[in-house]
Structures are given as structure tokens and as C-alpha cells.
């Protein structure tokens, strides 16, 4: 299955999770944008303007999903820091 079709299936079925396929797609796109020569990069960017920028919309959905996951991880880490500080105060050694 084509990577974009795989992502479309996830969005249509509302079963989107931050899985290896979505991470892989973001990694491939980022790598291509960094490494393609000017004309090839322009062709790739033009793909994102096709069909009323639907690929940009999907990338933005991925961005917000990843952002939410990072924010949740940051909150969890911050909570763990507070627990460690309190434990250290109670039991310094």
C-alpha cells in the first residue's frame, strides 16, 4: 500500500495512531526536502499543492498529533521530576 494511502486509511477510519508508518512518512519527506536538488525539490513541493493542498492538510494533522504526544510526554516527565524532588526531600540519602 502506498504510504499516503496508508495514512488516508488511518484518517478515514478514524483509527489514526502515532505509528511507525506515519513517522516513516515524515522522515522520508523531510529527508527528500533536505537532499533533493532544486528542480526535484520543486516537483516535490508542487505535489503538495495538488488537490487543494490535501497533502499539506494531512501533514498538518500529523504535526498536531505529534505535538500532542510530545506535550503529554513533557507533562509526564515534569510530574516525574516533582516526585523525585519530593522523594529526595523526604529521603535525602
C-alpha positions in Angstrom: 0.0 0.0 0.0 1.3 3.5 -0.9 2.3 5.5 2.2 -0.2 8.3 1.5 -2.9 5.7 1.0 -2.0 4.1 4.3 -2.3 7.4 6.1 -5.6 8.2 4.3 -7.0 4.9 5.5 -6.0 5.8 9.1 -7.7 9.2 8.8 -10.8 7.8 7.1 -11.3 5.0 9.6 -10.5 7.4 12.4 -8.0 4.8 13.7 -5.0 7.1 13.5 -2.3 6.3 15.9 1.3 7.6 16.1 2.7 4.5 14.4 5.9 3.7 12.6 4.2 4.3 9.2 3.4 7.9 9.9 6.8 8.5 11.5 8.4 7.0 8.4 6.4 9.2 6.1 7.5 12.3 7.9 11.1 11.1 7.9 11.1 10.4 4.2 9.5 13.7 3.3 12.0 15.6 5.5 14.9 13.7 4.0 13.7 14.3 0.5 13.3 18.1 1.1 16.8 18.3 2.5 18.6 16.2 -0.1 16.8 16.8 -3.4 18.3 19.1 -6.0 16.4 22.3 -6.8 14.3 21.0 -9.7 13.4 17.8 -7.9 12.6 19.7 -4.7 10.3 22.0 -6.7 8.5 19.0 -8.2 8.0 17.5 -4.7 6.7 20.8 -3.3 4.3 21.1 -6.3 2.8 17.7 -5.2 1.7 19.4 -2.0 -0.3 22.0 -3.9 -2.3 19.4 -5.9 -5.9 18.6 -5.0 -6.4 21.8 -2.9 -3.3 21.1 -0.8 -4.7 17.9 0.7 -1.2 16.5 1.4 -0.4 19.7 3.4 -3.6 19.1 5.4 -2.5 15.6 6.2 0.9 16.7 7.2 -0.6 19.3 9.5 -2.8 16.6 11.1 0.3 14.6 11.7 2.1 17.6 13.1 -0.7 18.3 15.6 -0.8 14.6 16.6 2.9 14.5 17.2 2.8 17.8 19.1 0.1 16.5 21.4 2.2 13.3 22.0 5.2 15.4 22.8 3.2 17.7 25.2 1.8 14.7 27.0 5.3 13.2 27.4 6.6 16.6 28.7 3.9 16.7 31.3 4.6 13.1 32.4 8.3 13.9 32.7 7.6 17.1 34.6 5.4 15.1 37.0 8.2 12.5 37.5 10.6 15.3 38.3 8.3 16.6 41.1 8.0 13.1 42.5 11.8 12.7 42.6 12.3 16.1 44.2 9.7 15.2 46.9 11.3 11.8 47.5 14.7 13.4 47.7 13.5 15.9 50.3 11.9 13.1 52.4 14.8 10.7 51.9 18.0 12.6 51.1 20.2 9.6 51.1 
